[in-house]
Amino acid sequence: MLNGTTIAFLVAPEGIEQVELTEPWNAVKKAGGTPRLVSTEKGQVQAFNHLDAADRFPVDATVEEVSAADFDGLVLPGGVANPDLLRTVPEAVAFAKGFFDAGKPVAAICHAPWTLIEADVVRGRKVTSWPSLRTDLGNAGADWEDREVVVCSAGPNTLITSRKPDDLKAFCQAAVDAFSGGGRKGD
């Protein structure tokens, strides 16, 4: 389904919710795609299981070394610290925004929409997230819904959002569908 596609996974050097990185990563691989880990620093990133340090993962490229043109889609894993750090790095925000500018699908889960708020790409879009981002997303012009997964095609690209790890099955399926150019049309 994703043969010949390369999907970027943008993360900060630490604070990534591990399961929100590994499950979509494995879904992309299982569908025949090539996932690549992109971060703001070289080396390895530190994932977490909620607040406990978990595994480390090697970075394939930094945001300074690549652009949206190098990929077919983008996944933004959550974790509280991960997107909070990313939104303070202009190159990371520009990298994420590049996927919207190019009309390429983006999938963001949990707290990850913070990076999208900073990129000013959620205005007029239907989204979901971890509940604490509801006001932030509303203030940024998004229409927030409390649903397992929201697929929004009412913009320059397909935007897939989910609330939390419990939603990963639906999130991964919607992301793979969007990356393959198929899947259901959203709101």
Steps between C-alpha positions, in 0.01 A plus 500: 500500500781746583769347278737773385384753759714660768332640810668747736452465875585838657602493866693705753815355661294382799149475638342289225221267612663173384186314393391802292829469311535122474145397405465742204863418401419129492173565312691690229758219474233228494328684213828502303606860568833629625483698827782745577562665836557875472595713800653832591830341605718215374557184702219329686167609644363395837147362505283469809221280631299788644751649747748211511800487266462219247705418190736712292471517121758606239434816301512460121517873419462842658247763394789700353598209271160419347178662381142394435602441138702197617191321640150386408344575839566598861419343837518711815506278811386647830626511853473828688864611479557390138273748316560766764871488410435474124285812491791706632731400212421708188657241267277223642189717465598590141562132421149406621341795318673391179276192481190722503650732239576197279155342550645188667317306774583564865402281796524643854402333828448611859698822575662510153259766364689757708762497224225553242357794696843663491515436122159674465352213296194397703278802427171376351590133548310235698733336751523305821780471757569433863214692671727762659580641153134572420518868595840548331368348176178703519698819554707408192180476291451123495169322558580249779301178537521228765537203265737204470632624166417799283592500131471850354539558128360855512834667441816475293567145618350213696544549874452200730478560876435276800469550875716245680673160495165319532415641154814367330332222301263744329774765469745262334239374254389852405862613459595204279185557293589867452865427420389250234275762342189309598289471806178668595440864436476705814306810596 
